[in-house]
Amino acid sequence: MSVRVVFDNHRPLYTNLDIIKGRAILSITKNETISEINVKLEGVCKTRLTNELEAPSTFGGRGRRPGGPDVIDETEVHKILYKAIKVFPTQAVSHASPTSVYTLPPGLHEFPFEFKLPFNNACADARFTYVTVAGLQVKSAGNTDRHVKKTLPPSLAVFNDQALIRYFVKATVQRPAFYKENFRTEATFQFFPIEPPWPPTGARSEVFSRVQHAFAPTTSTASPRTAKSPGLFRKPVASKVDDSTTLPSPPQICIDCRLPNPAIIRCNLPLPLRILVTKLNESPATLFLQILQIELVAKTNVRAHHLTRDNLTTTIIVSKSNIRARLTEVDRFMQIDNGFWRDIPLPNSVAPSFDTCNISRAYDLHIKVGLSYGAGDQVLPELSIQTVIMPVQVYSGIAPPEALVQAMASQVPPRQPPRPHTFPTASGLLPHSPASASSTGLQQPGRQPHQTGQTHPVDPFPDDVPPSYEDAVADGIGPVDGPRGVYQQQQDDVGAWSGAQGAAGGKN
């Protein structure tokens, strides 16, 4: 027996509000007895960090701890997406044959399924996290204070599997016999989130980052201007600066980099960047652009329980040298031609900014500008390279449907009531608490409210989790109908996405 998952509307890139349709195909060569078939839509955010322990060695240095563990391997897993449906037995089969086991004949059996990708993650409703102890994976109750409920993050697999975000559809065939393993399979897919609505274009201003610099004064008395020292076997070489040219006073400049407010750049699109150079003094010198380099630096924070690590990756967008472009000055203001980056989109390996329970990514834009000055068309040898750093947010470039933007703009999100510290009573109301605590909705520290009546245990993790505000608003809105761009994982990370197709597992 084997099982596999096939997508009917397979896309290279899925996003929020997309409908995932497919079939769980079961291939049987003989009569098989099964109890049920479940199909789940899951998203997992997993981190794995290693911390080496050191202790003083017998030689007075640092070394491995004798007689104890040398390495601590911490793994933290969060389920950011979880939806499950039972595709077999159907209601018709259950009514026709009210039994707990069913026998399927040989052949191919197809069971259709359908899921809708939500907006926000469901990690705040996670029941367990996973801790690795001595090579064994142990479940422990999750700490709800550490869960982050935000937009679903993009697919990610970086740093040798230290950080992994994967989405998949899993089908499980459960067999009633305890000595027979359940059959399960996974089919992964790439996910890219919808970007939040943008502010109105007319209300947008600019944000900037700037750096100032003063060129060093050039002295004409340091060496003869007519010729350089010829040396023993060399002929005299004429100076590059003409004697008749008067050296201008060194300029003081300010390099100003600007982006529309808020500072957002979009995947697969060029940078909406402006670079201005301003003279701060009355120098008549002419400025020349020699070097321009624009880098996108990603800072990925990876957390696994008490361990944390920051990883920096750099993506070069523009790198130009030996430009020797004269900057045209208008009232001390000069603007660098945006033709250097106007037609260059962000590489398709750049993921949008995101924040989850154990992985977060933020971006900085590093703009390196190399300038020199001179008189007329003659350039002095001094070259100054200044770096301007701008914190930016990276959006996916997938615009939300216009109907969704209008629906969210016309409705006010409801205020969530404070989370109670006790379970509801039999009457469905919270037990009485002091007036000072009830006025704020919080319980006074160290004091327990007086309870009346009989309490009943309530499952804090219901099977049907209520939808978020965004999901409730977008319930009747269809998928995104517009450009989605391209998202390509790094080549050395492709192996992290290999799923177990048709593998047999345990009884879970």
Salt bridges, closest charged atoms under 4 A:
ASP8 OD1 - ARG23 NE 3.04
ASP18 OD2 - ARG484 NH1 2.54
GLU32 OE1 - ARG175 NH1 3.53
GLU42 OE1 - LYS79 NZ 3.39
GLU42 OE2 - LYS170 NZ 3.41
GLU54 OE1 - ARG62 NE 3.76
ASP70 OD2 - ARG64 NH1 3.49
GLU74 OE2 - HIS306 ND1 3.67
GLU76 OE2 - HIS78 NE2 2.59
GLU76 OE2 - ARG146 NH2 3.37
GLU110 OE2 - ARG23 NH1 3.23
GLU186 OE1 - ARG166 NH2 3.00
GLU195 OE2 - ARG266 NH2 2.67
GLU206 OE1 - ARG258 NH1 3.60
GLU206 OE1 - ARG274 NH2 3.02
ASP256 OD2 - ARG210 NH2 3.00
ASP256 OD2 - ARG258 NH2 3.22
GLU282 OE2 - ARG332 NH2 1.86
GLU295 OE2 - LYS368 NZ 3.85
ASP310 OD2 - LYS299 NZ 3.97
GLU329 OE1 - LYS279 NZ 3.05
ASP355 OD2 - LYS150 NZ 3.26
ASP377 OD1 - ARG326 NH1 3.04
ASP463 OD1 - ARG127 NH2 3.32
